[in-house]
Amino acid sequence: MDPGFAALIAENRWLRAQVAHRRLLDLAAGVLAAQMRMSTSDAAEHLTALAAATGLSAGDIAADVVNAVAGSDELADAVPTGRGTTAAAQITEARRARRTATEAEAASTVSEAARTLLRDGLSPYGADSLWLWQWVDHGCLRLAGYAGIGAAEAAAWQWIPPGAPGPFRAVFTEGAPVWFEEGPSRGEILPGPSAQAARALLPLFRRGKQVGLALVGWPGPTALDGTLRRALTGLLDVGGTVLDTADSVRPAVSAPVLVDVLDSLAHPAALLRFHGSTRAPTVDHLNDEAVAALGSPHGEEGAPLVRLFPLVHVELARMVRRAVGTRRTQRAARLPMPAPAGKHAPLLDLRVLPVGEERVLVLWHDVSDPGLAAARATARLQSVATFQDNLTGGGTTWSEQAYGVLGLDRDEPPLPLEAIRGRLHRDDGEVLTDLLTTLTAHQTGAQAVLRVVLPSGAVRHVRVAAEPLISGGTVTGIAGVYQDVSDSRRTEAALTATFDQLTAVHQQAETRHQLALQLQRAIVPEVPASLELPGDLTVAVRYRPATEEYRVGGDWYDVLALPSGKILVTVGDIAGHGIDSVTGMVALRNAQRALAFTGDSPRRLMGWLNEVTLRTGGGTTATAVCALYDPEDRGLLWSSAGHLPMMLLRDGRARLLDPPRDVLLGAVPSFSYREQRIGLRPGDTLLLYTDGLIERRHAGLDEGLARLAAEAERLGDREPDRLVDELLSTATGDTDDDTSLVAVRVGGGRRS
């Protein structure tokens, strides 16, 4: 609300309160002027002096003065005097009653006065309704104001003819109240919630003349003792005065059922009357929430929109005309739009509904409704639309997005779900039938994807998700959502094709891996147990493939007894994994075997193997160690091409045999490799291995070699086959590389 307008409303309320306060002060001043024979101005000053001297407010002093001069007036005596009630409490209650009466006199309408009397005067006595009728021509009673009842009930008792009912005639004839503690007598009908509810009928006087009648109601039977009767009589003594504010010709209650519906709502609502395009709409009724939200008093019937909605009356009037002209509900997330923050509170989630030919309902919130906000958020998705089919004759409603989803022009009427059959792909008619059967026959929710053929000939995939609307076991409608899923369907098709391609590639790779594995096993078979070789040598070898991703690598090993009586022991590693590395490994291993039969030294074998790698490896490189053991003198002659040093276990100690610092196979052509010789003793164990055994991602090579040496010393007395198994399980690297391990034991050592 605009701060200026809010300030005017607050000022108006303050002025109205001041009018009631001033009225009470003037009445007390008049009493003092008459009693003390002084002017009214002197009496007003005396009233102020009394307030200052007693420490009470001027309003309390004025109420005491008026109540005292009333003497035997019921209002002064209408305070409960039961056990525990003090004199001070009685005086306080009497002051409240007098202020209530004065405020009612200052009200601008009879209904406003009735609400004041009920809220501040009668409710403490358990009353929940008040009716005020005025005598008019020919002895009829016309309802002038009411509080605590619905508009429909008020409309039913708008007029009371002279002949009925009996209690009204009795009050009018005798001029005295009639009390019904347990409801009226059998056959007599009076307004009220039930036949047994307590009621009180009281005559209303103005200057000694009976001008009307009041009815006070309770929710049930109530004991109406003398104190309560005096209180009600005193409070309603002002009733004749407030009837003077009634209009000379008061219109009948407007649309009473709608008024009651609006009054039952928990959010602001207004009933407007539409006067055609030449006049602005006017207000027929505001519920209590609207009164609180707008800061307007009750009794604004007939007021123009500009008075109650000064900031949005132009936009609101436009929505009213559109609602009446199209017979469709108009909606706005907020008015005004946009609304600068902090300056005024907008009308949120506004809806304007046509009612009949002349009226519209205006509903809004002062706090955003999460459900409506979520619905608007859904509507923002261009591919999502809501719909509702009324199967009992109410037609079909769509959100605006439905036209775009189904490819219809906005001038076309919404189509029921069944009617879109003619726009579907010829193969989807049965899908729609199954969907409708599930919704209507099985009475349960369902969804399906339908292909809608657009006027251009393009096909759009639309998901329909719907729920049946059920009343009394019968499906009365269908509510649901249309969603354009064409993009996701195209994406799904593309992903399916991609997946098929990936599957084919995976199958090809799997075939290559299986082929490489079979080839590797054929060329470098695993040796499950130790080999006994000439020269009292025992050899155990193990090969562990690379991780599952690669399956096979380029490691190889060979142990071969040559015609010369010497024994070839070799280990090598080609860079890379897969079928290419396996085929390179096979070429090098076979070449080395063939060259070894020449009887030449390890350094010559390594030189020839380097040339083979350069000419057949396709740019690959490899490391290798080649050793020749002579059983005659237990001498070991060996050469290395960039490979890890061999490890010698002797007398429980492990040491590395530093190799010559020569280059990798396939790195430099015509390279001359060097060789070294070492004598072995009975009980010595020689370990040849590849880097998969010791390498770790976050540790240096020296650390891996030290760990291997420690484990070898701990396990050194094991037989070669047990030694290699336990070393593979304890001294392992973590680079996911394949591993070859060869253990050569010279006879005559310790056994376990």
N, C-alpha and C positions, 0 to 999 in steps of 0.2 A: 504494500500500500504506500502511496506517495506520502512522504513525511508531512507535507502541508495539509493534505486531506486528513491524515490521521490526527494532526493537531486540531483541525476544525471539529472532528468528531469528539475528541477528548474535551475540547472546550464546550461543545454542546452538552455533553453529559454533565460536566461540572456546573454549567448554568442551570440545567434541569434540577440537579441536586440542590443548588442554591435557592431555586424557586421554592422547593419544598421546605427548606430550612427557613427561608425568609417568611414563608406563609405561617409557620409555627411561631416565629418570633413576633410577627405582627399580631397574631391572635393573642399571645400572652401580653403584649404591650397594650392591646385594647382592653383586656381584662383589668390590668393594673391601672390604666387611666380611669376606668369607670369606678373601681373600688377606692382609689386614693384621690379622686377628683383632681387630676392633673392632666396636662396635655399629653398627647400620644408620644411626642418627641421626648418629654421628660420621663414618661413611662419607659421608653426604650432605653434611656440612659440609666434609669433605676434598675432595669433588668440586667444591664451589663455590669453595674456595680454589685448586684447580688451574686452574679456569677464569679466575679473576682473575689468577693469576700468569702464565699463558700468553697472555692476551688473547683466548682463544677463548671461544665460547659454551659454556654448560653442556651444551647438546645435542651439540655437536661432541665435547667431552671424554667425554661418556657414550658416544657411538658409538665413539670410539677405544678406550675401556676394554672395551666388550663385544666389539668386533672382535678386540682383542688376546688376550682370554681364550679366544676361539673357537679360537685356534691354527691348526690346519690346516683350519678350516671354510672351505668354498668362498666364503662371502660375503666373508670378509676378503681372499681371493686373487682375487676375480672382477673385477679391474680390468684393462683392456687394457694390455699392456706393449709395444706396438709402438714403432717408431722415433718419437722426439720426445715420448714420454710421460714426464713427470717423476715423481719420487717424490711430490711434493706433489699432483700431479693424481691419482695413485693413491689417496692418502689421502682426498682430497676425494670421489672417487667412492665409496670404501668407506663414508664417512660417509653419503652420500646413500642408498646401498643399505640401510644399517642403519635410517635414519629411515623409509624406505619400508616396510620390513618391520614396524616398530613401528606406523606409522600403519595398516597393513592389519590388524594384530592388534586395534587399537582400534575398527575399523569395526563398525557395528551390524548389518550384513547381509553375507552372503557375496558378493553381487553388488557391494556397495560396496567390499569388500576387493579383489575381482577388478579393479574399475576403478582402484583405487589402485595395485595391483601392475602393471597394464598401462601406465597413464599415466606413473608415476614410475620404474618399474623395468625393464619389458620393452621399451617403445617405443624407448628409446635403442639397443637392439640390433636394431631393425627389425621386431620382432614387432607384429602387429596384432590378435591375438585371444587370449583366455585362457578356458579351460573348467575348472571345478572340479567333479568328481563325488565323491560320498560313498558308501562301501560301506554297504549296508543288509542286511536279512535275506536269506537264501538266496543270497548272493553277487551280488546285483544292484547296479548303479551307478545312483545317482539324481543328476541335475544339481542342484547346490546353488547355483551362482552362475556368472555369465559376464560377459564384457566384450568389446566390439568386434564382436559378431555380432548378427544380427536375431532377433526373437522367434520367427519361423516356423522358422528353422533350429534354434534352441534347443529348440523343441517337438518337432522330429523326433528329437532326441537326448536327450529328457527322461529316458528309461530305457534302460539297456544291460543285457541279460540276461547270465547267466554264460557262455553258450556262444559269444558273438560280440561284437566281431570278434577276430581273433587277436592283434594287438598289445596289446589291453587285457589279454588273458589272460596274455601274456608278462610284462607289467609286474607284474601281480598275483602271478604264480607266482615270478618271480625277484627281485622287489623292487628292480629297477634301472631307470634310464631307458632309453628306446628313442629313437634319433635318426633322422630321415628328412630328409636334406638335399634330396632330389629327390622327395619324396612317398613314400607307402607302396608296397610291392611290388604287382605286378600281381595283381588279384583281391581285394586288401584295401581296405576302404572305411573312411576316417576323415573326421571333419568337416574342412572346409577349402574355400577358394575354387576349387581345381582339384586334379587328381590329382598334378601336379608340384610343388605348393607345399610348402615345408619345414614339418615338424612335429616336435614333441618331446613324448613321453609320459613323465611323471615320477610316481613313487609319492609319496604324501603320508603322512607318519608323525606319530603323536601318542604321545609317551611310549614310543617304540620299537615301537609297533604300527601296522601299515599301515591307515589309515582312509579312504583315498580315492586319487584319481588326478587329475592335472592334464594338460591338453593346451595347448601353446603353438603358435600358428600364425603363419606368415609369408605375405605376399601371393604369393610365388613361390619358386623354388629358392634356397636360401641355404646358404653354407658355415658349418657349425656346428663351429668349431674348439674346442680344449680350453679356451681362456679363456672363450668364450661359454658353453660347457657348464657350467663351474664357476660362472659368474655366475648362470645360470638355476637351477642346483641350489641355490645359496645363497639366492637370492631366494625360491624356492618352498619353502624349508625351513619357512617360516611357514604354508604352506598347510594343514597338518594342524591347526594351532591355529585358523585362521579357520573351519574347518568346524564348530567347536563352536557357532558362532552360528546355524547352520542350524536352521530350525524342525523340530520332531519330525515334523510332518506338513505338508510344503510342498505347496500346491496346484499344479496344472499351470499352465503359462503361459497367461494368459487371452487369448483371441482373438488368436493370434500374428500373423495377417496384418494385422489392424487396428493392432496395436502397431507393426509395421514401417512401415505407412503413416504413422502419427503420427510416428514417429521420423524419417521422411524430410522432414517439413514444416519450412519455414524460420520458422514462427511458432508460438507456444505452442499446445499441444493436450493434452487429457486424455480418457481413456476411463473412463466412470463405469458403475457397476452399479446398476440400479434394483431395489429390493426391494419394490415395491408401495407403496401409499399410506400404510402404517402406519410405515414406516421411511425414514429419509433415505437418499439415494443415497450410495454409497461410491466411493472411487477405485480403479480397476483398474490404471491406468498413467498416467504423466506423461512426455512427451518432454523432451529436454534443455532446449529453449527454455522449457517450462513450469516446469521445476525452477529455471532461472535467474530467470524472471519472478516466481515465487512465493517464491523464497528457501527452498524446501523440499528436503531431501535425497532422493536416490533411495530406493526401497524403501518408498514410502508406500502400497503396495497394501493395500486394506482400510480405509484411513483415512477417517473421515467428512468430509463437505464442510466442516463448521465448522472443521476443523483447517487446511485449505488455503485456504479462501475465507471467512475469518471475517467480512468486511464484507458479503458478497453471498450468503451461503449460503442465506438464505431466498428471495431472488428467483431464484437459480439453481435451487434445488430445485423452485420453482414452474414454471420453464421446462422442467425435465426432465419433470415430470409431464404438462405440456401436450403436449410433444413425443411422449411415449409414448402418451398418450391419443388424440391426433389423427392420429398418424403423419405429422406435418408438421414441417418445420424451423422452429424458433423463432429469432427474431432480435432483437437489441437493439444500438443504436448504442454504448451504454456502460453499464456497471454499476460502482458504484452510480449511480443517476440521480436527482437530479443529483449530480455529484461536485465538492465545493468544491476550487478550485485550490490546489495546493501542499500538501495534506494527505495524499493518497495517490494512487497511480497506478491509474486505473480499468481494467477490462477493456474494450477497444475492439473494435468490429465483432464482437460476440459472436454465435456461432451454435451452436445445440444441435440435433443431428441424431439421430433414433432409429435404432438399429442392432439388428435382431432384436427379441426380446421383452423382454430384460432390460438391454440396454446402450444408452448414448447417447454420442455424441462431443460434446465441448465444444471449440470452436475460437475463438480470439480473437487480437488483436494488442495489442502494447504501444505501437505507433506507428500512427496512423491510416493505413488503406490508401486511396490516392487513388481507386482504381476503385470501391470500395464506398461511399466518401463521395459520389462523383459519382452513383452509382445512387440513393442515398438522397435527394440533392438533386433528382434527376429525379422521384422518387416524391412529393416535396412539391408538385409541380405538379398541381393537382387535375384538369387536363384531359389529363394524360399517364399512360399505364399500360403496363406490359410484359406480354408473354404468351409462352408457349412450348408448342407442340404436339409431342408425341412420336408420330410416325406408325408406330412399331413396337410399340405397346402400352403405353407409359408414361403415357398420359393427357395432360391439359392443365393447365398451371399459370398462374395469373394473379397479378399484384400486386393489392393491395387496391383500387387506384384503378380497375381495369378494370370493377368492378361498377357504379360510378357513371357511367363513360363510356358503357357499353352499356345502362344503365338496368335492371340485373338486381338482384334481391334477394340479399343476402349468403349466404342459406341455400341458394341454388341452386348446383349444381356448375358449374365453369368450362366454357365451350363451346369446342370447337375452331373454328378460323377458318371451316371449311366449314359448321359447324352454325349460324352466325349468319345464314345465307341466309334462314331463315324469319322473321327480324326486320327484313329490309331492305325498302326501297321496291321495289315490283314492277318498276321500270325499272332497278334496280341489280344484279339477279341476274347479268346477263352481265358486268358490270364485275368482280364477285367471281370469276366463272369465269376471266376473262382473268388476273386476279391470281394465282390458284392455278396456272394453267397455266404462267405465267412462273416461279413459284417451284419447281414440282415437275418439269415437263417440260424447261424451259430451264435450270433449276438456277442461277438468277441472282436477285438482289434486285430488289424492285419496290415500288411504293406506289400507292395509289388512295384516292379519297375516296368513301365509301359513306354513303347516307342510312339511318340506323337509325330505325325507327318504335318509339317508346317505348310502354309500356302505356297511357299517357294519351292516345295518339294524336298527340302532338307528334313532330316530325321533328328528328333531330339529325344533323349532318354529322360523320362520324368519318373521319379520315385513318388508313389502315393502311399502315405501313412495315414490311417484313419481309425476312428473309434466310433462305435454305434452310440446314439443317444437313446436311452431306454426310459420309458414311462409305463408303469403298470405292467411290466413284462413284455411290452411291445416296443419295437424299434420305431421311434418317431422321427429320427433324423440321423445324419452322418456328419461328423466334424473331423477335419483332418488337415493335412499339409501336402502341398505340391512342392517338389524340389527338383530343380534341373540338375541332373547328375551326368550330363553329356561329357563334360570335361573329365570327370573321374573315370567314366567308362572308356574314353579314349586313352587316358593315362594307363588304365588297367590293361587295355589291349596292347599298348606299347610295352608295358612291363612284362606281360606274358610272352611277347615275342622276344624281348631281351632275355628273359629267363630261359626260354627254349634255346637261344643261341648260347647262353652261358652253360647250359646243361650239355650241349653238344661239345663245347670246348672242354668242359670238365671231363667228359667221357673220353675225348681224344687224349687229354693229358693223362688220365688214368691208364689208358691203354699204353701210352709211352712209358709211364712209370712201371707198369707191370712187366713190359718188355725189357726195360733196363734192369729191373730187379732179377728177372729170370736170367738175363745175360750175365749179370754180375755173379749170381750164384753158380752159374755154369763155369765161369772162368775162375772165380775165387771162392771155391766152396768152403763152408765152415768146417772146421776140424773139431769134432766133439770131444776127442780124447788126445792124449799125448802120442807123438810119433817117436818111435825108436829108430835112430839113424846110425850109420857106421861111425866109428870113433867114439862109441859110448856116449852119444848125444841123445838127449831127450828134448823134444820141441813141442810146445803147445801154442796154438794160434787162436785168436778170436777176432771176429769182425762184428761191429755194431753199426747198423745203418744210421743214416741221418734221421731227423725228425720226420713226422708223418707228412709234412708239407712237401718235402723233397723226395723222400723215400730212399733214394740211392745217391751215392757220391762217387768220387774218383780215387778212393783209397785202394791200394792193392798190397799184397804180400806174397812171398814165394819162398819155399824151402825145397832145395833140389840137390840130390846127390849126383855129381858129375862123373863122367867116365874116368877122370884122372884120380878119383878117390876123394877129391875135395868136396865140400858141401857149400852150396850157394844159399845165403840168407839175405833177403832183401825186403825192404818196405818202401812204399812210395805214395805220393798224394798229388793228384791233379787238381788244379784250381777249378772250383765250380761244382755243380750238382746236375743230376738228370742224365738223359740219354746221351748227350754230347760228351760229358765227362766220363761216362761208363765206356763208351766206344774208344775214347782216347786212352783210358786206362788199359783196356784190352790190348790195344796196339802196342803200348809201351811194355806191358808185362810179357807179351809173346815175343816182342823183339829182344827183350833182355834175356829171356830163356834161350832163344836161339843163339844169341851172341855169346852166352856163357859157355856153350859147347866148344868154342874156339880155344878154351883154356887160357885166355889172356887174363891179365890182372884186372882188379876192380876199376882202376883209374881209366884203363882203355875201354872197358865196358861202359863206363859212365860217359866217356867222350862220344862213343858211337851212339849211345842212347840220346844224348843231347842233339845230335844231328837228326836222328829219327823224329824227335819232338819238333824240331824246327820245320821239317818237311811234311809231316803228316798231322800235326796237332792243330792246324787252323788258327795259329796265334796263341794257343794255350801254353801254360807253363806248368812245371811240376817240381816237387822236391823228392829226393830219394836218397837212400843209403844202401850201398851194395857191399857185402862182406863175403870173403872166402875163408872157410875154416879148413885147416890142414890137420887131419887126425894124427899124422906122424909126429909132429912136434907141438901139437895143440896151439899152433900159431894162428892168429886172426888178422888178415890183411883186409883193409876196408877203405872206402872212399865215400864222400858225401857231396850231394848237390843241394846245398842250402837246407838240409833236413835237420830235425832236432837231434841232439846228441844221444848216442846210445848210453844206457845205464848199466854198470857192472856191479853185481852183488857179490861181495867176497868177504868171507869171515864175518857175516852179519852186518857189514857196512856197505852203503851204496854210494857210488861216485859216478860222475858223468865223464864220458870219454869225449873230450873236446875234439870236434871234427875240423878238418881243414876249412878255411873260410872261402869256399868256392861257390859259384853262382848257380842259380836255378837251371834246371833243364829247360831248353827252349828260349833262354834269355840272350845268349851271345853265341854266334857260330864259331866253329873251330876252336873251342875253348879246351885247354889242357887241364884236366883235373888231377889232383894230387891224391896220395894214399898214405895210410899209416898202418903200423903193425903193433899188435899187442899179444903177449903170450897168456893163455888161459890155464887155470889150474883145476884139478878135480874139485868139484863142489861149487865152482863159479856158475853164476846165472847171468846171462846177458839179456837185456830188455830192449827191443826195438818197437817203436810206437809212432803214431801220427798225432797231430795237434789236437784232435777231438778229445783226447784223454786228459789233457791238462789245461787247455785254454779256458779262461773265464772272462766275461765281459768287462768286469770292473777290477781286474787284477792283472799284474804284469806276468810275463812269461817266467821270470825267475821264481815267483811265488808258486806257480803251478809245478815247476820242476822240483822245488823244495818239498811240496806236499807229496809228490810222487815218490821222492827218495825216502821220506819218512814212512810212507805206507809200505814201500818195498822192504825196508829194513824190518818193519814189524811183521811182515808176512814172508820174509825171506826163506824160512825153513819149510814152506809149503811145497808140495809137488807142483811141477809147472802148470798142470791143468787147473789145480785149485788156486794157484797163484794168480793166473790171468783172470779167472772168474771173480776173485775177491778184489783184485785191483780195478776191474771194470765197475764194480759196485761201490767202491769207496773213493778212489782217486779219479773222479769224473769231472769233466769240464761242463760248461753250461752254454756253449755257443751253438748248440743244435747241429754240430758237424758230425760226420761219420768218423768212426774210430777203428784203427787196426792195431793189434797188440801181438807181439811175438816174444815168447820166453824160450831161451836156449840154455839147457842145463848140461854142464860137463860132468860125466860120471865120476863117482867116488866121493861125492859130498854127502851132507846130512839129509836124511829123509824123515818125513812125518806123515 
